[in-house]
Amino acid sequence: MTELLENAIASIQLGVEDYQSNDPRRPISAVRNFYAGVLLLGKQCLLNEAPNADPMEVLASKFGPVPGNDGGVVYEPKGHQTIDLTELRGRFKDFDLAWPDGDIGTLQKLRNQLEHFHSDTPKDVIRQAIAACFPLVQGFFAILDIDPASTLGDAWTIMLEEEAFFENQKTEADATFDKLPWPGLSNTHAWSCPDCASSLIRQVDPDNGEPWNIQGRCIACGKTLTPEETVKLIVEAEYGGEDYVAAKDGGEAVINDCHECFNPTYVVSDEVNKCLLCGDEVDGKCALCSTGLSVHNRSVNNSSLCDYCDYRMSKAD
C-alpha cells in the first residue's frame, strides 16, 4: 500500500471519527479530513494508471518547459503544488477514467466556507454533505480494486449507516409534496435551502395540495420558506439544467416569469406548460393575428394578444 493511499484511508477514517464525536469543534475537522481523504483517494486512482511514473509527473498542478536532449523541450513539474478537485476531474478525463457518481461539490463549498469564514453550519448539513460523497468513495475504491469494507473497517459501516439515515430522511421529506399537482419530481437532491444549502426540504402540511399555500421548511437548519421561495427552488432544481441547455443552444427558455404572479416559476417543457406556483396556463390564439400564444409571446398587457399585435395596437393609439 502506498503512502498516499494510507494517508487517504487515515483521513477518511479520521473524518468519520470526528463526525461521530459530540465535541462541537469536531464537525469542522470532519469536513476537512473527509474531503482531503476523498481527494487523495482519487489521486491514487491516477497513480495506479501510471505506476512507473514519478508521482509529481502525474499529480503536479503546474508544468514548465525545460530543454530536452533532442534540441526540443520537455515539460516537468513546476513547484510542489498538486492538483485540486477541478484539476483532478480533468485529469481523470485525460487518463480515460470514468468519474464515479457522488456529489463532492457540496462538501467542497462547505470546506471552503469553514476554511475562510466562521460557520454555524448545522450538523445535519455536514451529515448530508459527507453522505453525498459515499458513492464517490465507493467508486474510487472500485477503480483501485480495493474492498472498502475491509480497508476502512468501522468507518465504512458508519458511513453506510449515515447514508441510510440521510436517504430515509430525504424520502420522507420528498413525500410531503406528493399531493401537489405537478409532474413527478426527479431531481430533489438538487434542492438547496437558501440558508444552509441542504436538500432536506419538507412541506409543513403534507396534506396541502395547493402550490400557492406551500410552506416549506428545511429539516437541517429549520428555515421556513414562503410559497414563492419553495416553488422557485424546486423549479430551479428540476428544470435549471434544461433551461441552461436551451439558452446555450439558442432555444426558448424553459423557466420563465409568469405573467400572472410575476414569479420565475412558469415552466415550458415536454411534460409541463404552466406556472407551478399559481397554475396559470398560456394557450389559445392571438385575437388579431391568430398566432398561437405561449408564455414567450403573449403580451403582458393584454392576455388575448401576442406581443407584436399589442405593440401595433399601442402605436395605433
Beta strands, then each sheet from edge to edge (+ up, - down):
strand 1: 63-67
strand 2: 73-77
strand 3: 201-203
strand 4: 216-218
strand 5: 224-225
strand 6: 255-256
strand 7: 266-268
strand 8: 273-275
sheet 1: 1+ 2-
sheet 2: 3+ 4- 5+
sheet 3: 6+ 7- 8+
end
